[in-house]
Amino acid sequence: MRARSRWSLVGAGCLTAMLTVGASAVPAQAPDAQRKCTVFDRVDDKVISLVYNDVGPKGPSPGDTGSYSDVLYDSTGRLLGTVSGEAWDLAPRPHDQHLLSYYREVVSIDGGTVQVSGVTDKTAMLQGATTTLTAVGVSGRWLGTFGTRQWLVESSSAAKVKITLCAP
């Protein structure tokens, strides 16, 4: 077992069905009155622990797994929440050999819990693409909401995040 950046694990796996969407200039926690959405934007995601199981060959490859814990801060440095997640490197995509990975996370943020999951193109993520996964509110303030969690890797232990949660 070898420790490695969560972002190398996170970066190696987006499914073709997942979107890559850039961050917008919406302030953190700005409600969208027309769509009844809450947006947490320009959120700093800092990795606080990571366990990465590199089964070989060396580097991201099918069969690698990982688990991680992160903290989320708004643009003023205020603690917004936490992330607990797991990831599995699945297989190369046939047409371009990009590694696909599956992610499952529990995000505790601002009075509720959000489940995040999906398959992503890890190769594209490591090359600077924004990753987008499905988010579903499962408790507290977010119960019954749906949306996305997006991130852009900044370093081996940090990313910029945008979470959008909308009422049904």
Buried (B, 14 or more C-beta within 10 A) or exposed (E): EEEBBBBBBBBBBBBEEBEBBEBEEBEBBBEEEEEEBBBBBBBBBEBEEBBBBBEEEEEBBBEBBBBBBBBBBBEEEEEBBBBBBBBBBBEBBEEEEBBBBBBBBBBBBBEBBBBBBBBBBBBBBBEEBBBBBEBBBBBEBBEEBBBBBBBBBEEEBBBBBBBBBBEE
